[in-house]
């Protein structure tokens, strides 16, 4: 499910950012988005690997689910201007 979510979110966020960016700053915007996705992936792979090694994979999957759910709730509860 995380792969599916990434496969949906990454192209959509990238397209939205490119559309809203100035022509001169589009390269920088794409670089920032790409870095954020890859940096988040690397950080959470490392952090959840430590959690799985210390406790169990079950705890790591529940933690990943909690982070994903909290992000979805924050995005869903935010009012649009």
C-alpha atoms as an extended CHARMM CRD file, in Angstrom:
* protein
*
        81  EXT
         1         1  UNK       CA              0.0000000000        0.0000000000        0.0000000000  PROA      1               0.0000000000
         2         2  UNK       CA              2.8940000000        2.3640000000        0.6640000000  PROA      2               0.0000000000
         3         3  UNK       CA              4.1870000000        1.7820000000       -2.8560000000  PROA      3               0.0000000000
         4         4  UNK       CA              0.7550000000        2.4710000000       -4.2800000000  PROA      4               0.0000000000
         5         5  UNK       CA              0.4700000000        5.6710000000       -2.2340000000  PROA      5               0.0000000000
         6         6  UNK       CA              3.9300000000        6.7670000000       -3.3640000000  PROA      6               0.0000000000
         7         7  UNK       CA              3.0910000000        5.9480000000       -6.9740000000  PROA      7               0.0000000000
         8         8  UNK       CA              0.0130000000        8.1480000000       -6.7890000000  PROA      8               0.0000000000
         9         9  UNK       CA              1.3810000000       10.9910000000       -4.6620000000  PROA      9               0.0000000000
        10        10  UNK       CA              4.7860000000       11.5360000000       -6.2670000000  PROA      10              0.0000000000
        11        11  UNK       CA              3.5950000000       12.2910000000       -9.8180000000  PROA      11              0.0000000000
        12        12  UNK       CA              0.6400000000       14.3420000000       -8.5590000000  PROA      12              0.0000000000
        13        13  UNK       CA              2.7250000000       16.4760000000       -6.1990000000  PROA      13              0.0000000000
        14        14  UNK       CA              5.4270000000       16.9370000000       -8.8300000000  PROA      14              0.0000000000
        15        15  UNK       CA              2.9170000000       18.0280000000      -11.4730000000  PROA      15              0.0000000000
        16        16  UNK       CA              1.2260000000       20.4230000000       -9.0570000000  PROA      16              0.0000000000
        17        17  UNK       CA              4.5350000000       21.9730000000       -8.0370000000  PROA      17              0.0000000000
        18        18  UNK       CA              5.7200000000       22.3630000000      -11.6250000000  PROA      18              0.0000000000
        19        19  UNK       CA              2.4480000000       23.9920000000      -12.6040000000  PROA      19              0.0000000000
        20        20  UNK       CA              2.6050000000       26.5130000000       -9.7500000000  PROA      20              0.0000000000
        21        21  UNK       CA              6.3190000000       27.3310000000      -10.0390000000  PROA      21              0.0000000000
        22        22  UNK       CA              7.7840000000       30.1240000000      -12.1300000000  PROA      22              0.0000000000
        23        23  UNK       CA              9.4820000000       29.0190000000      -15.3130000000  PROA      23              0.0000000000
        24        24  UNK       CA             12.8890000000       30.0030000000      -13.9450000000  PROA      24              0.0000000000
        25        25  UNK       CA             12.4890000000       28.0270000000      -10.6920000000  PROA      25              0.0000000000
        26        26  UNK       CA             10.9310000000       24.7850000000      -11.9540000000  PROA      26              0.0000000000
        27        27  UNK       CA             14.2060000000       22.8660000000      -11.8650000000  PROA      27              0.0000000000
        28        28  UNK       CA             14.8110000000       23.8570000000       -8.2570000000  PROA      28              0.0000000000
        29        29  UNK       CA             11.2470000000       22.9220000000       -7.2740000000  PROA      29              0.0000000000
        30        30  UNK       CA             11.5320000000       19.4600000000       -8.8340000000  PROA      30              0.0000000000
        31        31  UNK       CA             14.8810000000       18.9560000000       -7.0870000000  PROA      31              0.0000000000
        32        32  UNK       CA             13.3940000000       19.8800000000       -3.7170000000  PROA      32              0.0000000000
        33        33  UNK       CA             10.4290000000       17.5360000000       -4.1710000000  PROA      33              0.0000000000
        34        34  UNK       CA             12.6580000000       14.7030000000       -5.3420000000  PROA      34              0.0000000000
        35        35  UNK       CA             15.0020000000       15.2640000000       -2.3990000000  PROA      35              0.0000000000
        36        36  UNK       CA             12.1170000000       15.3710000000        0.0700000000  PROA      36              0.0000000000
        37        37  UNK       CA             10.6650000000       12.0780000000       -1.1600000000  PROA      37              0.0000000000
        38        38  UNK       CA             14.0370000000       10.3180000000       -1.2310000000  PROA      38              0.0000000000
        39        39  UNK       CA             15.1760000000       11.8430000000        2.0560000000  PROA      39              0.0000000000
        40        40  UNK       CA             11.9630000000       10.8250000000        3.7800000000  PROA      40              0.0000000000
        41        41  UNK       CA             12.2280000000        7.3410000000        2.3600000000  PROA      41              0.0000000000
        42        42  UNK       CA             15.8340000000        6.9550000000        3.5220000000  PROA      42              0.0000000000
        43        43  UNK       CA             15.1650000000        8.3980000000        6.9710000000  PROA      43              0.0000000000
        44        44  UNK       CA             12.1360000000        6.2410000000        7.6820000000  PROA      44              0.0000000000
        45        45  UNK       CA             13.7770000000        3.1080000000        6.2740000000  PROA      45              0.0000000000
        46        46  UNK       CA             16.6370000000        3.6660000000        8.7250000000  PROA      46              0.0000000000
        47        47  UNK       CA             14.4210000000        4.6700000000       11.6640000000  PROA      47              0.0000000000
        48        48  UNK       CA             11.9090000000        1.8630000000       11.1770000000  PROA      48              0.0000000000
        49        49  UNK       CA             14.7700000000       -0.5840000000       10.6770000000  PROA      49              0.0000000000
        50        50  UNK       CA             16.0310000000        0.3700000000       14.1240000000  PROA      50              0.0000000000
        51        51  UNK       CA             12.5110000000       -0.0530000000       15.5320000000  PROA      51              0.0000000000
        52        52  UNK       CA             12.1760000000       -3.4920000000       13.9190000000  PROA      52              0.0000000000
        53        53  UNK       CA             15.5900000000       -4.5680000000       15.2240000000  PROA      53              0.0000000000
        54        54  UNK       CA             14.8520000000       -3.3650000000       18.7590000000  PROA      54              0.0000000000
        55        55  UNK       CA             11.2460000000       -4.5450000000       19.0640000000  PROA      55              0.0000000000
        56        56  UNK       CA              9.6900000000       -6.2960000000       16.0540000000  PROA      56              0.0000000000
        57        57  UNK       CA              8.4470000000       -5.8230000000       12.5230000000  PROA      57              0.0000000000
        58        58  UNK       CA              4.9350000000       -5.6450000000       13.9040000000  PROA      58              0.0000000000
        59        59  UNK       CA              5.8070000000       -2.5040000000       15.8830000000  PROA      59              0.0000000000
        60        60  UNK       CA              7.5720000000       -1.0080000000       12.8360000000  PROA      60              0.0000000000
        61        61  UNK       CA              4.5260000000       -1.5660000000       10.6090000000  PROA      61              0.0000000000
        62        62  UNK       CA              2.1850000000       -0.0780000000       13.2210000000  PROA      62              0.0000000000
        63        63  UNK       CA              4.4810000000        2.9470000000       13.5440000000  PROA      63              0.0000000000
        64        64  UNK       CA              4.5450000000        3.4160000000        9.7640000000  PROA      64              0.0000000000
        65        65  UNK       CA              0.7600000000        3.1590000000        9.6940000000  PROA      65              0.0000000000
        66        66  UNK       CA              0.4240000000        5.7030000000       12.4990000000  PROA      66              0.0000000000
        67        67  UNK       CA              2.6720000000        8.1930000000       10.6850000000  PROA      67              0.0000000000
        68        68  UNK       CA              0.7350000000        7.6930000000        7.4390000000  PROA      68              0.0000000000
        69        69  UNK       CA             -2.6390000000        8.0270000000        9.1710000000  PROA      69              0.0000000000
        70        70  UNK       CA             -1.5740000000       11.1700000000       11.0210000000  PROA      70              0.0000000000
        71        71  UNK       CA             -0.4430000000       12.7400000000        7.7440000000  PROA      71              0.0000000000
        72        72  UNK       CA             -3.7370000000       11.8380000000        6.0770000000  PROA      72              0.0000000000
        73        73  UNK       CA             -5.6920000000       13.2990000000        8.9950000000  PROA      73              0.0000000000
        74        74  UNK       CA             -3.6640000000       16.5150000000        8.9660000000  PROA      74              0.0000000000
        75        75  UNK       CA             -4.2530000000       16.9400000000        5.2490000000  PROA      75              0.0000000000
        76        76  UNK       CA             -7.9350000000       16.0520000000        5.5540000000  PROA      76              0.0000000000
        77        77  UNK       CA             -8.6610000000       18.3640000000        8.4790000000  PROA      77              0.0000000000
        78        78  UNK       CA             -6.9010000000       21.3840000000        7.0190000000  PROA      78              0.0000000000
        79        79  UNK       CA             -9.2950000000       23.9850000000        5.6570000000  PROA      79              0.0000000000
        80        80  UNK       CA             -8.6490000000       25.3830000000        2.2280000000  PROA      80              0.0000000000
        81        81  UNK       CA             -8.5690000000       29.1610000000        1.8160000000  PROA      81              0.0000000000
